[in-house]
Amino acid sequence: MNAPAPPAENLRAALAGLLDGLPPRQASQAVERLIASYRGATPTDAPILRDRADVAAYAAYRMPATFEAVRAALEAFADAVPAWVPGAHTDLGGGTGAAAWAVNAVWGGKRPVTVLDWAEPALALGREIAAASPELRDVRWQRSRIGAALTLDSTDLVTVSYVLNELTAADRTALVDAAAAAAQAVVIVEPGTPDGYARLIEARDRLITAGFRIAAPCPHSAACPIAPGTDWCHFSARVSRSSLHRQVKGGSLAYEDEKFAYVAAARFPVEPAANRVVRRPQIRKGQVLLDLCESEPSLRRATVTKRHGDLYKAARDADWGDAWPPS
Ligand SMILES: C[S@@+](CC[C@H](N)C(=O)[O-])C[C@H]1O[C@@H](n2cnc3c(N)ncnc32)[C@H](O)[C@@H]1O
């Protein structure tokens, strides 16, 4: 018997079929409409994903990237909590279910999952896509609005991916507080922009005040050492481009890099990385330059040379976002 396809491949195949039957021009127009809605000030008073064409465009165009970003954040979190496997999972503003797929890719197996969103067409399409995964067929797709009235059943893991941007400041606060009250662990992912980072830092501070410890990316739960406005902490996940991407964006690159910012926090003990590589390492002749965020809260550039032996070999393999030194 063949082994079941891993979640990432399963998802790719399910998404590839989504736009079948839709004329290519119509598909690119739906994507262009969507990009326009996310440009500038994102509306917070009514759903952006209004109908099947909007959500099919979202799923085909953005879901592979949000899936990879959430998966990368969850992998870093899993490294910091090696003995922990989430039971129940709740995904807030889950849309078409990218985070449910990502959780399943990191910790396989069936678990109770609730995906909550206010856009019914997104939930309906999420359910359709999830039919491709035996482990996601029983996901509960719940239509609710994130806001002051939001209450959540207790759960192990709450994920919030690419949602804070669509909420008012008051609703962001309500969401983080509701997540902190309900969950043992909270993972939040945002676009890797200065604004995305600023929203994350706000959420990070709230989680710490609520008694959480930061598991990743930060090597500590103290204040972020980046002086506000001078830089922003973010990472990069590689995403294979679909034919729709090539159609909309032109060019023939087989992949693109999704920039994202994240925070993963838990109420239980965590083992954060000693240091984290916070920029793409620079490989020079005989040396590697690593920009590190360190457990003694500070940012430092380390120069690892051939004289460091095995550590130099490890530095040549180190990637942006990795723990340093590798365990
Ligand atoms: C950019 S999409 C992200 C979807 C999914 N989390 C992902 O990573 O692919 C933002 C989602 O947040 C949902 N959303 C925005 N504001 C909301 C609110 N006030 N209540 C519930 N859902 C909301 C939208 O409907 C949409 O599905």
The ligand as a Gaussian input file, in Angstrom:
#p B3LYP/6-31G(d) Opt

LIG

0 1
 C       -5.804000      37.278000       5.178000
 S       -7.054000      36.179000       5.668000
 C       -6.116000      34.904000       6.503000
 C       -6.799000      33.585000       6.466000
 C       -6.024000      32.434000       7.083000
 N       -5.826000      32.630000       8.499000
 C       -4.697000      32.238000       6.389000
 O       -3.665000      32.367000       7.044000
 O       -4.689000      31.927000       5.183000
 C       -7.838000      36.985000       7.017000
 C       -9.062000      36.256000       7.536000
 O       -9.532000      36.905000       8.720000
 C      -10.948000      36.915000       8.668000
 N      -11.442000      38.031000       9.493000
 C      -11.115000      39.340000       9.382000
 N      -11.758000      40.065000      10.322000
 C      -12.518000      39.191000      11.024000
 C      -13.415000      39.338000      12.123000
 N      -13.654000      40.517000      12.702000
 N      -14.012000      38.218000      12.594000
 C      -13.770000      36.995000      12.053000
 N      -12.936000      36.810000      11.014000
 C      -12.316000      37.887000      10.505000
 C      -11.254000      37.110000       7.192000
 O      -12.574000      36.744000       6.858000
 C      -10.190000      36.224000       6.545000
 O      -10.641000      34.902000       6.356000

